[in-house]
Amino acid sequence: MTDPLNSMRAHLPLDGIRVVELSTMITASFAAMILAEQGADVIKVEPPGMGDPMRFIGSQKPGLSALFHNCNRGKRSIVLDLKDGADLSVARTLCERADVVISNYRPSVMARIGLSYEALKAVNPKIVFCRITGFGTDGPQAALPAYDHVMQAQLGMTAAQGKAQNKSNGGQPFHIQHAICDKATGLMAAQAVSSALFASERSGQGSRVDLSMIDAGMHFFFPDGLMEHTLLDDAATQLDPLTATYAVMEARDGYFVIAGIGDAQATAVFTLIGKAHLMSDPRFKTPAARLMNIGDMVAEMTATSVDQPIADVLAYMEAHDVPCCECLSPLQAYDHPQLAAMKTVATVDHPYLGKVRSVRAAARFEGQDGVSHAPSPVLGQHGTDIRAELEN
């Protein structure tokens, strides 16, 4: 049977690349979905029974949750019991014929069932094998299970978030309210796999790509989240982090976020709150001075509510080229004219879920819509077709 996703993949960069995904939960699923969005044929191998547990987390119709859908669009699903000899043989054949294998199973498990990188490379020298772990393969925590919010705590994210968000109660740790480490790991895995595929095409030799949530999370968090812990020289001046340059301010009918560092921008902001005289204050006279004293500047801004409608504030800020946006709810964000103009979020029909919101892939390739709005698979939906393909 012809794969209906073929026409959606056509002419995308990874069209013709076969990816086999052996995983559960977000990290590897998200990585493989990004590859699917860029044209790869992704086959998700799921265990019998419930399949990927993500199918049952959060809002759902029985057996297919919103979370699973959002991490598995554009894939095909086959159910294989890797403890069963016949099913394991199918899995091996799938992996041996693939261009890429992505797994977040423990390395010892993959080795025990004959699906290690070494075993697969012996049959397919060009294979790219992406191994995703929680804490890596070395060190005292290598064998421990890892989930996103556990990793946030390990990396100092919950402490940093609590320090910024809960000053009144001494900075009690606070989770970032989405799976930032899972998704960062998935993004980096997809990028690394693409690089490894490029190298494989040039050299004729595949490679193993190792990613851990602890490495990826730290790499993602470090540039701005840990900037105040980067300079170790005693002569370095430790100042406020990047987030301190933004102020959440209150208008008559809601809240808005604003940043005004340039001279014209700062003048506009101080004028809005009736404090134009502060532009002659030595702390705020130049962009460098404002950055050095950003805490004081934001304190001046947030000490005063703006007795104007949000719409008037936004129009004023736009006229003065000041970065500013209303604090929207998710429902308001979906309906914003900018997202509508960009066609970022669409309402589409899913064959099982009915009408669903779907987000476009961030990367848009010239002349291609891609498979962003392709459906996620029902458990085992494509098993018969995939088995038939292996017989050809």
CORTA-V675585 format. One record per pair of residues at least 24 apart in sequence whose ideal C-beta (glycine too) atoms are under 10 Angstrom apart, sorted by the first residue. I is the first residue (numbers start at 0). J is the second residue. If there is no record, write none. Layout:
BEGIN
i->(I I)
j->(J J)
END
This chain:
BEGIN
i->(0 0 0 0 0 1 2 2 2 2 2 2 3 3 4 4 4 4 4 4 4 4 4 4 4 5 6 7 7 7 7 7 7 7 7 7 7 7 8 8 8 8 8 8 8 8 8 8 8 9 9 10 10 10 10 10 10 11 11 11 11 11 11 11 11 11 11 11 11 12 12 12 12 12 12 12 12 12 13 13 13 13 13 13 13 13 13 13 13 14 14 14 14 15 15 15 16 16 16 16 16 16 16 16 16 17 17 17 17 17 17 17 17 17 17 18 18 18 18 18 18 18 18 18 18 18 18 19 19 19 19 19 19 19 19 19 19 19 19 19 19 19 19 19 20 20 20 20 20 20 20 20 20 20 20 20 20 20 21 21 21 21 21 21 21 21 21 21 21 21 21 21 21 21 22 22 22 22 22 22 22 22 23 23 23 23 23 23 23 23 24 24 24 24 24 24 24 24 24 24 24 24 25 25 25 25 25 25 25 25 25 25 25 25 25 25 25 25 26 26 26 26 26 26 26 26 26 26 26 26 26 26 26 26 26 26 26 26 26 26 26 27 27 27 27 27 27 27 27 27 27 27 27 27 27 28 28 28 28 28 28 28 28 28 28 28 28 29 29 29 29 29 29 29 29 29 29 29 29 30 30 30 30 30 30 30 30 30 30 30 30 30 30 30 30 30 30 31 31 31 31 31 31 31 31 31 31 31 32 32 32 32 32 32 32 32 32 32 32 32 32 33 33 33 33 33 33 33 33 33 33 33 33 34 34 34 34 34 34 34 34 34 34 34 35 35 35 35 35 35 35 35 35 35 35 36 36 36 36 36 36 36 36 36 36 36 36 36 37 37 37 37 37 37 37 37 37 38 38 38 38 38 39 39 39 39 39 39 39 39 39 40 40 40 40 40 41 41 41 41 41 41 41 41 41 41 41 42 42 42 42 42 42 42 42 42 42 42 42 43 43 43 43 43 43 43 43 43 43 43 43 43 44 44 44 44 44 44 44 44 44 44 44 44 44 44 45 45 45 45 45 45 45 45 45 46 46 46 46 46 46 46 47 47 47 47 47 47 47 47 47 48 48 48 49 50 50 50 50 50 50 51 51 54 54 54 59 60 60 60 60 61 62 62 62 63 63 63 63 63 63 63 63 64 64 65 65 65 65 66 67 67 67 68 68 68 68 68 68 68 68 68 69 69 69 69 69 70 70 70 70 70 71 71 71 71 72 72 72 72 72 72 72 72 72 72 72 72 72 73 73 73 73 73 73 73 73 73 74 74 74 74 74 74 74 75 75 75 75 75 75 75 76 76 76 76 76 76 76 76 76 77 77 77 77 77 77 77 77 77 77 78 78 78 78 78 79 79 79 79 81 81 81 81 81 81 82 87 87 87 88 88 89 89 89 89 90 91 91 91 92 92 92 92 93 93 93 93 94 94 94 94 94 94 95 95 95 95 95 95 96 96 96 96 96 97 97 97 97 98 98 98 98 98 98 98 98 98 98 99 99 99 99 99 99 99 99 99 99 99 100 100 100 100 100 100 100 100 101 101 101 101 101 101 101 101 101 101 101 102 102 102 102 102 103 103 103 103 103 103 103 103 103 103 103 104 104 104 105 105 105 105 105 105 105 106 106 106 106 106 107 107 115 116 116 116 116 116 117 119 119 120 120 120 120 123 124 124 124 124 124 125 125 125 125 125 125 125 125 126 126 126 126 126 126 127 127 127 127 127 127 127 127 127 127 127 127 127 128 128 128 128 128 128 128 129 129 129 129 129 129 129 129 129 129 130 130 130 130 130 130 131 131 131 131 131 131 131 131 131 131 131 132 132 132 132 132 132 132 133 133 133 133 133 133 134 134 134 134 135 135 135 135 135 135 136 136 137 138 138 140 140 141 141 145 145 145 145 145 145 145 146 146 146 146 147 147 147 147 147 147 147 147 147 147 147 147 148 148 148 148 148 148 148 148 149 149 150 150 150 150 150 150 150 150 150 150 150 150 151 151 151 151 151 151 151 153 153 153 153 153 154 154 154 154 154 154 154 154 154 154 154 155 155 155 155 155 155 156 156 156 156 156 156 156 159 159 159 159 159 159 159 160 162 163 163 163 175 179 179 179 180 180 180 180 180 180 180 181 181 181 182 182 183 183 183 183 183 183 183 183 183 184 184 184 184 184 184 184 184 184 185 185 185 186 186 186 187 187 187 187 187 188 191 236 238 238 238 238 238 239 239 239 239 239 239 239 240 241 242 243 243 243 243 243 244 244 244 244 244 244 244 245 245 245 246 246 246 246 246 246 246 246 247 247 247 247 248 248 248 248 248 248 248 248 248 248 248 249 249 249 249 249 249 249 250 250 250 250 250 250 250 250 250 250 250 250 251 251 251 251 251 251 251 251 251 252 252 252 252 252 252 252 253 253 253 253 253 253 253 253 253 254 254 254 254 254 255 255 255 255 255 255 255 255 255 255 256 256 256 256 256 257 257 257 257 257 257 257 257 257 257 257 258 258 258 258 258 259 259 259 259 259 259 259 259 259 260 260 260 260 260 260 260 260 261 261 261 261 261 261 262 262 263 263 263 264 264 264 264 264 264 264 265 265 265 265 266 266 267 267 267 267 267 267 267 268 268 268 268 268 268 268 268 269 269 269 270 270 271 271 271 271 271 271 271 271 271 271 271 272 272 272 272 272 272 272 273 273 273 274 274 274 274 329 333 342 342 342 343 345 345 346 347 347 347 347 348 348 349 349 349 349 350 350 350 350 350 351 351 351 351 352)
j->(381 383 384 387 388 384 40 75 381 384 385 388 373 374 35 38 40 41 73 74 75 370 373 374 381 40 370 35 36 38 73 367 368 369 370 371 372 373 35 36 37 38 39 40 73 367 369 370 373 38 367 38 364 365 366 367 369 35 36 37 38 39 360 362 364 367 368 369 370 37 38 39 193 196 362 364 367 369 37 38 39 40 41 98 99 189 192 193 196 38 39 40 367 39 40 98 40 41 97 98 99 127 192 193 196 41 42 93 94 96 97 98 99 100 388 42 43 74 97 98 99 100 101 127 129 192 196 43 44 77 90 93 94 95 96 97 98 99 100 101 102 114 119 126 44 45 51 71 74 75 76 97 99 100 101 102 103 129 45 46 79 81 90 93 94 100 101 102 103 104 108 109 112 114 51 53 101 102 103 104 129 131 49 50 51 52 53 54 103 104 51 52 53 56 66 67 70 103 146 147 178 181 51 53 56 66 67 69 70 103 146 147 178 180 181 182 184 185 70 101 103 131 132 133 145 146 147 178 180 181 182 183 184 185 186 187 188 210 211 212 215 70 101 102 103 104 129 130 131 181 184 185 188 189 210 53 66 67 69 70 71 74 101 103 181 185 375 69 70 71 178 181 182 183 184 185 186 188 189 70 99 101 103 129 131 181 182 184 185 186 187 188 189 190 191 192 210 70 71 73 74 99 101 129 185 188 189 192 69 70 71 72 73 74 185 189 360 370 371 373 375 70 73 185 186 188 189 190 192 193 360 361 362 73 74 98 99 101 129 188 189 192 193 196 71 72 73 74 75 189 360 369 370 371 373 72 73 189 359 360 361 362 364 369 370 371 372 373 73 189 193 360 362 364 367 369 370 73 364 367 369 370 73 74 98 99 189 192 193 196 370 73 74 75 97 98 71 72 73 74 75 76 97 99 101 370 376 74 75 76 77 93 94 97 376 381 382 385 388 71 74 75 76 77 78 101 375 376 378 379 380 381 76 77 78 79 81 86 89 90 93 94 100 102 382 385 71 76 77 78 79 376 378 379 382 78 79 80 81 82 86 378 78 79 80 81 82 83 86 378 379 78 80 378 378 76 78 376 377 378 379 76 378 375 377 378 352 349 351 352 353 351 351 377 378 349 351 352 374 375 376 377 378 352 375 352 355 356 375 178 375 376 378 349 351 352 355 356 357 374 375 376 355 356 357 358 375 178 181 182 185 375 373 374 375 376 347 349 355 357 358 360 370 371 372 373 374 375 376 360 369 370 371 372 373 374 375 376 370 373 374 375 376 380 381 376 379 380 381 382 384 385 375 376 377 378 379 380 381 382 385 376 378 379 380 381 382 383 384 385 386 378 379 380 381 382 379 382 385 386 108 109 111 112 113 114 112 112 113 114 113 389 382 385 386 389 114 118 119 122 122 386 389 390 385 386 388 389 118 119 122 123 126 128 119 120 121 122 123 126 122 123 126 388 389 123 126 127 128 123 125 126 127 192 195 196 199 200 205 126 127 128 129 192 193 195 196 199 205 208 126 127 128 129 130 192 205 207 127 128 129 130 131 185 188 189 192 208 210 128 129 130 131 132 129 130 131 132 133 145 184 185 188 210 212 130 131 132 130 132 133 136 141 142 144 130 132 136 141 209 136 142 207 205 206 207 208 209 207 205 207 204 205 206 207 205 199 202 203 204 205 196 199 200 202 203 204 205 206 195 199 204 205 206 207 191 192 193 194 195 196 197 198 199 205 206 207 208 192 195 205 206 207 208 209 188 189 191 192 195 206 207 208 209 210 188 207 208 209 210 211 181 184 185 187 188 208 209 210 211 212 215 184 209 210 211 212 213 214 180 184 211 212 213 216 211 212 213 214 209 210 211 212 213 214 209 211 211 211 213 211 213 211 213 180 181 184 211 212 213 216 178 180 181 212 174 175 177 178 179 180 181 182 183 184 212 216 174 175 176 177 178 179 180 181 180 212 178 179 180 181 183 184 211 212 213 215 216 217 175 178 179 180 212 216 220 180 212 213 216 217 179 180 212 213 216 217 219 220 221 224 225 216 217 220 224 225 228 180 216 217 219 220 224 225 220 224 225 227 228 240 242 224 240 240 242 243 220 216 219 220 212 213 215 216 217 219 220 212 215 216 215 219 210 212 214 215 216 217 218 219 220 210 211 212 213 214 215 216 218 219 210 212 215 215 219 361 214 215 216 218 219 215 215 291 290 291 292 293 294 290 291 292 293 294 295 297 293 293 293 290 293 294 296 297 289 290 293 294 296 297 322 293 297 322 293 296 297 298 299 300 301 323 297 300 301 326 272 297 300 301 302 303 304 305 312 323 326 301 303 304 305 306 309 326 304 305 306 307 308 309 310 311 312 313 325 326 304 305 306 307 308 309 310 311 312 307 308 309 310 311 312 325 308 309 310 312 325 326 327 328 331 304 309 325 326 327 305 309 312 313 316 323 324 325 326 327 322 323 324 325 326 297 300 301 305 312 313 316 321 322 323 324 293 297 321 322 323 289 296 300 316 319 320 321 322 323 286 287 289 290 293 296 321 322 286 289 319 320 321 322 286 289 319 320 321 289 316 319 320 321 322 323 289 296 300 321 319 321 315 316 318 319 320 321 323 296 299 300 315 316 319 321 323 296 299 300 315 319 300 303 305 307 311 312 315 316 319 321 323 299 300 301 302 303 304 305 303 305 306 299 300 302 303 356 358 368 371 372 371 371 372 372 371 372 373 374 372 374 373 374 375 377 374 375 376 377 380 375 376 377 380 377)
END
